[in-house]
């Protein structure tokens, strides 16, 4: 049996697993009003989805239940982003004059965490695109050549997709058609490939959203890199 979770996570988990969009959105909006910042909201959603993932691992819910919850979570995340950014001074301008693109490696279906990273960049004033999942690396590279991002974000949550992350980093590193850019790699398993990708000077590793937010606030325009420990 899974360990106990706090009441907010339990309530939202129940709404997501029941497919109740109205209740889920009401809970998230109330939490957002109380917490007051995006990072706290995204952490709330992350904790909730991890709890649901734990329930699935312990056979307390089915794959169908987990997929339903993911879909509803994506919906309320998009709702939050729309209303929050509409009130944000960066909603109609890209103050940094920089672009950022994000994608999951081919075969990776878990995308919510990277979508939250994209929203943090958008809130920080970047022009952003989220390419999602199931896009072949070659096509992602072609898109990057046209879009010319200064940030390329890559994510994988399953260990068997980590070699694809390394392959993507190497492929972008070899490009001559992009201007100066950085690659950010995120996820709970990134320490397993730290030695493989950190040898590239333009590659940054982030373990969680808090590290991303800290970098955006302090180091985004410098050569500082987050600690790997």
Secondary structure, 3 states (H helix, E strand, C coil): CCCCCCHHHHHHHHHHHCCCHHHHHHHHHHHHHHHCCHHHHHHHHHHHHHHHHHHHHCCCCCHHHHHHHHHHHHHHHHHHHHHHHHCCCCCCCCCCCCEEEEEECCCCCCCHHHHHHHHHHHHCCCEEEEEECCCCHHHHHHHHHHHCCCEEEEECCCHHHHHHHHHHHHHHHCCCCCCCCEEEEECCCHHHHHHHHCCCCCEEEECCHHHHHHHHHHCCCCCCCCCCC
